[in-house]
Amino acid sequence: MSGYFKLVDAHEGSYRIKLVAGDGTLMAVSTTFETKQDAAAGIAQLREIAGTGPVVDQSRDSDELSQATDSARKAAAS
């Protein structure tokens, strides 16, 4: 099974989006949305960002991710 978005109730009548992997692992939790329509728009935006957005690594060992990404790109091009 592929991953999915789960719409859940948050505090004071608002909503959150949870991104869940196919094995049930919670991958991400969104900010709150005032309405279900806003949450649905948030899901559409997440889908677009996830498919096209770059990785911005601001961790202390960011050079390791850069090296791994470069290696994966070279292997895919071969």
Buried (B, 14 or more C-beta within 10 A) or exposed (E): EEBEBEBEEBEEEBBBBBBBEEEEEEEEEBEBBEEEEEBBEBBEEBEEEEEEEEEEEEEEEEEEEEEEEEEEEEEEEE
